[in-house]
Amino acid sequence: MARSALTREEVLRAAAALVRELGPDALTMRGLAAELGTAVTSIYWHVGNRESLLDALVERTVAELAAVTAHGRTPVDRIVSVADALRRDLREHPHLVAMVHERGLTERMFLPAQRALAREVHAAGLRGTRAARVVRAVQFQVVGYVLVERNRERAPVQSPGEEVLWNAEGDTSPDPALARALARPVDTGHLFAVSVRALVEGLLAVPGPPRGPVG
């Protein structure tokens, strides 16, 4: 028996869960109706056709990613916290973020994070081109890092892997401690925190106006 009290929000929540788990190609109106225990006509009633549903999911994703709040006592801590939140959101919603990108709304999706970064950069005393450079550098660092993480996670198993290669280097390396460290698995979360903090500290410490255009 079909359920009767279905809401648009329930439809969007269920659709987002399917896309998040299996990707947009797995989202069909019949499959979504089965997931919700309702008739396909009820899905159409609440969200229209599949393209309208995908558009609504994109709008919902953009709205969800808009809640960016800085935390910490120092300007560096607060900027790093925004970068960390952006990385976490991008990693938790890869298929939905891809949908946003395909529909040409990537810049709109990133605007709330840019505004949050701009507020913190202003609080650190930077203005104009210097402030814009920090905002863009942090954004590019986060997006690039997430892309590298995703590529590593989706790559085929490497044989030989880093562990084998660097363990083999250990006996002859002029820096055995480095070889041992590179033979261990990568802690991507820790590496991100270290690298983005170093980037922000360096950018905030640069005196005077930067040379050349923002980029």
C-alpha positions in Angstrom: 0.0 0.0 0.0 1.4 3.4 -1.0 2.1 5.9 1.7 0.0 9.1 1.8 1.9 11.8 3.8 4.9 12.1 1.6 6.6 15.6 1.5 8.8 17.3 -1.0 11.6 17.4 1.5 11.4 13.7 2.1 11.7 13.1 -1.6 14.7 15.3 -1.9 16.4 13.8 1.2 15.9 10.3 -0.1 17.1 11.3 -3.6 20.2 13.0 -2.1 21.0 9.8 -0.1 20.8 7.7 -3.3 23.1 10.0 -5.3 25.5 10.3 -2.4 25.8 6.5 -2.1 25.6 5.4 -5.8 25.9 8.5 -8.0 23.4 10.3 -10.2 23.1 7.5 -12.7 21.5 5.3 -10.1 18.8 7.8 -9.4 15.6 6.7 -11.2 12.0 7.8 -10.5 11.0 4.2 -10.1 13.9 3.4 -7.8 13.2 6.4 -5.7 9.5 5.6 -5.4 10.4 2.1 -4.3 12.9 3.5 -1.7 10.1 5.7 -0.3 7.4 3.1 -0.5 5.2 5.3 -2.7 3.9 5.5 -6.3 5.9 7.0 -9.1 3.1 9.5 -9.7 3.6 10.8 -6.2 7.3 11.5 -6.9 6.3 13.4 -10.1 3.7 15.4 -8.1 6.3 16.6 -5.6 9.3 17.3 -7.7 8.3 17.0 -11.4 10.4 15.0 -13.8 13.9 13.6 -13.3 15.6 16.8 -14.6 13.6 18.9 -12.3 14.5 16.6 -9.4 18.2 16.9 -10.3 17.9 20.7 -10.4 16.2 20.7 -7.0 19.0 18.5 -5.6 21.6 20.9 -6.9 19.9 23.8 -5.3 19.6 21.9 -2.0 23.3 21.0 -2.1 24.3 24.6 -2.7 22.2 25.7 0.2 23.6 23.0 2.5 27.2 23.9 1.7 26.4 27.6 2.5 26.6 27.0 6.2 30.3 27.8 6.8 31.4 28.9 10.3 34.9 29.7 11.4 36.3 28.5 14.7 39.4 29.2 16.7 41.2 32.0 18.6 43.7 33.2 16.0 43.3 34.4 12.4 45.2 31.4 11.2 43.1 28.9 13.3 39.9 30.4 12.0 41.0 30.4 8.3 42.2 26.9 8.6 38.9 25.9 10.2 37.0 27.2 7.1 39.4 25.3 4.8 38.8 22.1 6.9 35.0 22.5 6.7 35.1 23.1 3.0 37.3 20.0 2.5 34.9 17.9 4.6 31.9 19.0 2.7 33.5 18.3 -0.7 34.5 14.9 0.5 31.1 14.0 2.0 29.2 15.0 -1.1 31.3 14.0 -4.2 28.4 13.0 -6.5 26.3 16.0 -5.5 29.2 18.4 -5.9 29.8 16.9 -9.4 26.1 17.5 -10.3 26.5 21.2 -9.2 29.6 21.5 -11.4 27.9 19.9 -14.4 25.0 22.5 -14.1 27.4 25.4 -14.1 26.9 26.4 -10.4 30.3 25.7 -9.1 31.2 29.4 -8.4 27.9 29.9 -6.6 28.6 26.8 -4.5 32.0 28.2 -3.4 30.7 31.7 -2.7 29.7 31.2 0.9 33.2 29.7 1.7 34.9 32.6 -0.1 32.8 35.0 1.9 33.7 33.2 5.2 37.4 33.3 4.2 37.2 37.0 3.3 35.7 37.9 6.7 38.6 36.1 8.5 41.2 37.6 6.2 39.8 41.1 6.9 39.9 40.3 10.6 43.6 39.5 10.1 44.1 43.0 8.7 44.4 42.3 5.0 42.5 44.2 2.3 42.2 44.4 -1.4 44.5 42.3 -3.6 46.4 40.7 -0.7 43.1 39.6 0.9 41.8 38.2 -2.4 45.1 36.3 -2.9 44.7 34.5 0.5 41.0 33.6 -0.3 41.8 32.2 -3.7 45.0 30.4 -2.5 43.1 28.6 0.3 40.2 27.7 -2.0 42.6 26.3 -4.6 44.5 24.4 -2.0 41.4 22.7 -0.7 39.9 21.8 -4.1 43.2 20.6 -5.4 43.9 18.5 -2.3 40.4 16.9 -2.4 41.0 16.0 -6.1 44.3 14.3 -5.3 42.6 12.4 -2.4 39.8 11.2 -4.6 42.2 10.1 -7.4 44.3 8.2 -4.9 41.2 6.5 -3.4 39.9 5.5 -6.8 43.2 4.4 -8.3 43.9 0.7 -8.9 46.0 -1.0 -6.2 49.6 -0.1 -6.9 52.2 -2.9 -7.1 54.7 -2.2 -6.0 53.3 0.4 -3.6 55.1 3.2 -1.7 55.7 1.0 1.2 57.7 -1.5 -0.8 59.5 1.1 -2.9 60.6 3.2 0.0 61.5 0.2 2.2 63.8 -0.9 -0.6 65.3 2.6 -0.6 65.9 2.5 3.1 69.1 0.6 3.1 70.8 2.9 0.6 69.1 6.2 1.2 71.1 9.1 2.6 68.1 9.9 4.8 66.8 6.6 6.2 64.3 8.3 8.5 62.7 10.0 5.4 62.5 6.6 3.6 60.9 5.0 6.6 58.4 7.9 6.9 57.4 7.7 3.2 57.0 3.9 3.5 54.2 4.4 6.0 50.6 5.1 4.9 49.6 8.7 4.3 47.6 10.4 7.0 45.7 12.7 4.6 43.9 14.5 7.3 47.0 15.4 9.2 48.9 16.3 6.0 46.0 18.6 4.9 46.1 20.4 8.3 49.8 20.9 8.2 49.9 22.1 4.6 47.0 24.5 4.7 48.3 26.0 8.0 51.7 26.5 6.5 50.1 28.2 3.5 48.0 30.5 5.5 50.8 31.4 7.9 53.0 32.3 5.0 50.4 34.3 3.1 49.5 36.3 6.2 53.1 37.0 7.0 54.1 38.4 3.6 54.6 42.1 4.0 53.5 44.8 1.6 51.4 44.6 -1.5 51.9 41.5 -3.7 53.5 41.9 -7.1 51.5 41.0 -10.2 47.8 40.2 -10.6 45.8 38.0 -8.2 46.3 34.4 -9.1 
